[in-house]
Every structure is written in structure tokens, then in C-alpha cells.
Amino acid sequence: MAIDYGQTAKELIVALGGNENINNVTHCATRLRFILNDHSHVNKETVGKIKGVITTVEAGGTIPSCDWKSRERCL
């Protein structure tokens, strides 16, 4: 079943505390990296249940969300 990337993005924005909590987003081949204003607004349990999210890691003030395409390359 194909992933609806638009729906995944909407769900991530809500689970990460809304547009106002997202300071910046960058990406690489396997991850999205979110720089957030306040990590206490993140619903980590919900993020982990979003279709396409393999895992999340909080490191250095960012929350990288592993991409579903390259599961073996996610740390």
C-alpha cells in the first residue's frame, strides 16, 4: 500500500506541536530533521505511530525521523 506523503506530513506537523513549534526542517536521503522550538510539545508516541515513520531520535536539539524508503540505513 502506497504512503500518502501529504497525510504523513500533516500528521507529523500536529504530533510535533504544530507549525508554530517547527523552527526548521531539513532532509537527507533517509531522514527528515526537525528543529523545534519546544520539545515538550512533541507527542513521541503519536509520531512513532504515523505511517512511514520507522523511528525517531532526539539528538543535538533536532528530531530526525527515519525515512521509510531506506530502513536499513536508519540509526
C-alpha positions as CSV (number, residue, x, y, z in Angstrom):
1,M,0.0,0.0,0.0
2,A,1.4,3.4,-1.0
3,I,2.1,6.0,1.6
4,D,0.2,9.3,1.3
5,Y,3.1,11.7,1.9
6,G,0.7,14.7,2.2
7,Q,-1.2,12.9,5.0
8,T,2.1,11.8,6.7
9,A,3.3,15.5,6.7
10,K,0.0,16.7,8.2
11,E,0.2,14.1,10.9
12,L,3.9,14.9,11.7
13,I,3.2,18.6,12.0
14,V,0.4,18.0,14.5
15,A,2.4,15.4,16.5
16,L,5.4,17.8,16.6
17,G,3.4,20.5,18.2
18,G,2.0,22.4,15.2
19,N,3.5,24.8,12.6
20,E,4.4,27.3,15.4
21,N,6.7,24.7,17.1
22,I,8.7,23.8,14.0
23,N,11.6,26.2,13.5
24,N,13.2,24.4,10.6
25,V,13.1,21.1,8.6
26,T,16.0,19.6,6.6
27,H,16.3,16.3,4.9
28,C,18.8,13.8,3.6
29,A,18.2,10.5,1.7
30,T,16.9,8.7,4.7
31,R,15.7,11.2,7.3
32,L,13.8,14.4,7.9
33,R,15.4,16.6,10.6
34,F,13.1,18.9,12.6
35,I,14.5,21.8,14.7
36,L,11.8,22.5,17.2
37,N,11.2,25.5,19.5
38,D,9.9,23.4,22.4
39,H,10.4,19.6,22.6
40,S,7.8,19.4,25.4
41,H,5.1,19.9,22.8
42,V,6.1,16.7,20.9
43,N,3.9,13.7,21.2
44,K,6.6,11.0,20.7
45,E,4.1,8.1,20.9
46,T,1.9,9.6,18.2
47,V,5.0,10.3,16.0
48,G,6.0,6.7,16.2
49,K,2.6,5.5,15.1
50,I,2.5,7.7,11.9
51,K,2.6,5.6,8.8
52,G,6.0,5.8,7.3
53,V,7.9,6.7,10.4
54,I,10.3,3.9,11.4
55,T,11.9,5.5,14.5
56,T,12.7,8.9,16.0
57,V,15.8,10.0,17.7
58,E,16.3,13.2,19.7
59,A,19.9,14.5,19.3
60,G,21.6,17.8,19.4
61,G,18.3,19.7,19.5
62,T,16.8,18.0,16.4
63,I,14.4,15.2,16.0
64,P,15.3,13.1,12.9
65,S,12.5,10.9,11.6
66,C,13.8,8.0,9.7
67,D,12.5,7.6,6.2
68,W,10.6,4.5,5.3
69,K,12.5,4.0,2.0
70,S,15.8,3.1,3.5
71,R,15.0,1.3,6.7
72,E,18.4,-0.4,6.9
73,R,20.2,2.9,6.9
74,C,18.3,4.4,9.8
75,L,20.1,4.6,13.1
